[in-house]
Amino acid sequence: LPTILFSFILEPWFGFHPLPYHLVALGVHLLTSLLVFFLLRRLARSDTAALVGLVFFGAQATGFYLTYDATFLPDFTTGLLTAAALVSFAYGHRRWSLIPFALALFCKESAVMIPAGLAVIAILEASDDHRDEIRALRAVIPHTALAGLFLILQVYLHNGWVYPSERSAYRFSFGPSSLYLKIKYLPWLLNLPADWFRQRSGM
């Protein structure tokens, strides 16, 4: 999807002038931040909490990194579609949330984790409304099935490689060791440099 956006929309309109791409990336980040505000207001049921979350998310240092230019088009496009899927789901538009989720899958493979976020939303809403939390998770079944089909298709097409090249360094893998290697990025959640944890843990 990002390749299509760049090849048939952005590049024909803007050519290779950098300023328009900076503005597009910034605009997408602002729109994503607005969706985060609506999501937090729905879940926290507090405008104050939603506003605090909006400021924290919008001012994240990683936001500058991802919205610098068109190089990160897959990243900020996935972020926008992820926020759209979460907001749609939180506001009761379960089926409509499948559309941004499906589009996000064709931006970055990490979008397969969106159903986990939807499951959290379903549990939180069921808890607030005093409904059965396990039954509430049924609403996430279509999204989980779609993620599973996507993974099966990717493995089938690429023979386990994330990209269709035997020289690619990226393969599908999931386990304690791969998760442990990602711990070094947890400080980003608190707007701290990634090296802050790595220097203290020896990673």
Salt bridges, closest charged atoms under 4 A:
ASP47 OD1 - ARG41 NH1 3.81
ASP75 OD1 - LYS108 NZ 3.48
GLU125 OE2 - ARG42 NE 3.81
GLU125 OE1 - ARG94 NH2 3.52
ASP129 OD1 - ARG45 NH2 3.37
ASP129 OD2 - ARG131 NH2 3.73
ASP195 OD1 - ARG198 NH2 1.94
